[in-house]
């Protein structure tokens, strides 16, 4: 990675390097947020299933 940075710096493409790093970071944060959202959705679905099971249990007369 050090050689790549030196090559980019010598060609004067620091703005492109900064843009690439920003886009990579933003994409990584998006992936992390989507994973967390999916996990929260699974936990909520499990919660709703348990509540439905309790409702069926207590509804029997």
C-alpha positions in Angstrom: 0.0 0.0 0.0 2.9 2.3 0.7 4.2 2.0 -2.9 0.7 2.8 -4.2 0.5 5.9 -2.1 3.9 7.1 -3.3 2.9 6.6 -6.9 -0.3 8.5 -6.5 1.5 11.3 -4.6 4.2 11.6 -7.2 1.6 12.0 -9.9 -0.3 14.6 -8.1 -3.5 12.6 -7.7 -3.9 13.3 -4.0 -7.5 14.4 -4.5 -8.3 11.1 -6.2 -6.7 9.2 -3.3 -8.7 11.3 -0.8 -11.9 10.7 -2.7 -11.2 6.9 -2.9 -10.5 6.7 0.9 -13.7 8.7 1.6 -15.8 6.5 -0.6 -14.3 3.3 0.8 -15.0 4.5 4.3 -18.6 5.5 3.5 -19.2 2.2 1.8 -17.8 0.3 4.8 -20.1 2.3 7.1 -23.1 1.5 4.9 -22.3 -2.2 5.0 -22.0 -2.1 8.8 -25.2 -0.2 9.2 -27.1 -2.6 6.9 -25.8 -5.6 8.8 -26.9 -4.1 12.1 -30.3 -3.3 10.6 -30.7 -6.8 9.4 -29.7 -8.2 12.8 -32.2 -5.9 14.6 -34.9 -7.0 12.2 -34.2 -10.6 13.0 -34.3 -9.9 16.7 -37.6 -8.0 16.4 -39.1 -10.9 14.3 -38.1 -13.3 17.1 -39.8 -11.1 19.6 -43.0 -10.9 17.6 -43.1 -14.7 17.2 -42.7 -15.1 21.0 -45.5 -12.7 21.7 -47.7 -14.5 19.2 -46.9 -17.8 20.9 -47.8 -16.3 24.3 -51.0 -15.0 22.9 -51.9 -18.5 21.6 -51.1 -20.0 24.9 -53.2 -17.6 27.0 -56.1 -17.5 24.5 -57.0 -21.2 25.0 -60.0 -21.4 27.3 
